[in-house]
Amino acid sequence: MNSFHGGLSGAWVNVPRTEYNYFVQTNPGMGPGPYTFRVTDLYGNVLEDSSVPHREGGAVDGASQFPLGP
């Protein structure tokens, strides 16, 4: 993943990557969910997913996968 954006208050907000390779949004936080996300890979492919529930310490399946790279 090259960039990760969360839909906050009707606008896309860049969610910064931490030094431990997680994307964490603070100040303001993202709230209780459900969430809308937009993810861009190194090749410029974009995935958007909505109605993503909050799962503390759990995994959530996304709606699709990036295409294979060159």
C-alpha positions, 0 to 999 in steps of 0.5 A: 500500500502506498497511501491510505485515506479515510472518509471523515466528515465528507472529505478524504483525509490522509491517514499517516503510516507509523514507523511500525507500518500501520496506518493510524488516524489521530486528532481527530480520530475516526470515530466508532465506524462504520468507515469508508476507506480509499487505498492506493497501491504503488502502481496507482491502482485505487480501491474504495470500500465502505461500511467497514465495521470497527473490529478491535484487534480483529480482521475485516475482509475487504470488498476487492483485491488490487490487480497483480503488479507488473 
